[in-house]
Amino acid sequence: MRIFCTYHGKHKTSEISEREFAFGRAEDKFPIGLDLTPDAKVSRLHGRIWFENEAWWIEDRNSSRGTRLNDVEIKERGKHQLRLHEIIEVGGTTLEIESLEVGSAVGQTSFLEVGTALIANEESASSEVAIAQDVDATDLGVAPLVAEVETARRLKIICDLPMSALFSRSTAGSSPSTMFTAVVLGAAIGFGLGGMFVNRRNRKRG
């Protein structure tokens, strides 16, 4: 939300990203969302503004001098909906609602996943670069690392198989082909673990 504040001919614009905030006069031990200092006619906790049910609302928090919305007193009258360009009078300060946008785009970060196509700038819009893997090109251990990742991927596929496919209660009396399959899968698991161990040891030696 953006609010344009006027007090004794001085102007300021307040950008507020919170979905709920109080307005009044802030102190060291009493921070406030919309600080209307130095207006002495404003109570420390004068009122509250919040976003609810897809709309902004305002209420007076039993202030000493009340709050006027579009020249209508709202003290002790519950909450009132706020609309664009409406005027709020608080003490000797006038507030105008300039934007009802919820939140703020400042400080938001966009994260890209592997495989996202990047465009460097408008001049090279036709040239796209695909992110395959975030690695250091000067690291001599990159190749073993890639091989280790591939081995781990294959090992995961094997490990995800149902255990009943490897060790069934009927294995003892099963056919030779079933026993052969179990032996092959067991050997593959051993090979995968051995490959990961060798890659890690080579990286440490390098």
Residue pairs with C-beta under 8 A, 6 or more apart in sequence:
1 15
1 16
1 49
1 56
1 97
1 99
1 100
1 101
1 102
2 13
2 14
2 15
2 16
2 97
2 98
2 99
2 101
3 13
3 14
3 16
3 34
3 95
3 96
3 97
3 98
4 11
4 12
4 13
4 95
4 96
4 98
5 11
5 12
5 13
5 14
5 36
5 93
5 94
5 95
6 93
6 94
6 95
6 96
7 36
7 38
7 39
7 92
7 93
7 94
8 92
13 98
14 34
15 104
16 33
16 34
17 103
17 104
17 106
18 33
19 50
19 51
19 102
19 103
20 48
20 49
20 50
20 51
21 32
21 33
21 34
21 48
21 49
21 50
22 32
22 33
22 34
22 45
22 46
22 47
22 48
22 49
22 61
23 32
23 33
23 34
23 35
23 36
23 42
23 46
23 47
23 48
23 49
23 90
23 95
24 32
24 34
24 35
24 36
24 42
24 43
24 44
24 45
24 46
24 47
24 63
25 32
25 35
25 36
25 37
25 39
25 40
25 42
25 43
25 44
25 46
26 32
26 35
26 37
26 44
27 44
30 44
30 45
32 44
32 45
33 49
34 49
36 42
36 46
36 90
36 91
36 93
39 90
39 91
39 92
39 93
40 91
41 65
41 91
41 92
42 63
42 65
42 90
42 91
42 92
42 93
43 61
43 63
43 64
43 65
45 61
45 63
46 60
46 61
46 63
46 67
46 90
46 91
47 58
47 59
47 60
47 61
47 63
47 67
47 90
48 58
48 59
48 61
49 56
49 57
49 58
49 82
50 56
50 57
51 57
51 102
55 81
55 82
56 81
56 82
56 97
56 100
57 79
57 80
57 81
57 82
58 67
58 69
58 74
58 79
58 80
58 81
58 82
58 88
59 74
59 78
59 79
59 80
60 66
60 67
60 74
60 75
60 76
60 77
62 75
62 76
63 75
63 90
65 91
66 73
66 74
66 75
67 73
67 74
67 75
67 88
67 89
67 90
68 74
68 88
68 89
69 80
69 82
69 86
69 87
69 88
69 89
70 86
70 87
71 87
71 89
74 80
82 88
82 97
82 100
83 97
83 100
84 97
84 98
84 99
84 100
85 96
85 97
85 98
86 96
86 97
87 94
87 95
87 96
88 94
88 95
88 96
88 97
89 95
112 118
112 131
114 131
114 132
114 133
114 134
115 130
115 131
115 132
116 130
116 131
117 128
117 129
117 130
118 128
118 129
118 130
118 131
119 125
119 127
119 128
120 127
120 129
133 146
135 142
135 145
136 142
139 145
140 206
141 203
141 206
144 199
144 202
144 203
145 199
145 203
147 195
147 199
148 195
148 196
148 199
148 200
151 192
151 195
151 196
151 199
152 192
152 196
154 188
154 192
155 189
155 192
155 193
155 196
158 185
158 188
158 189
158 192
159 189
161 185
165 181
165 185
166 182
166 185
166 186
167 182
168 174
168 178
171 178
171 179
171 182
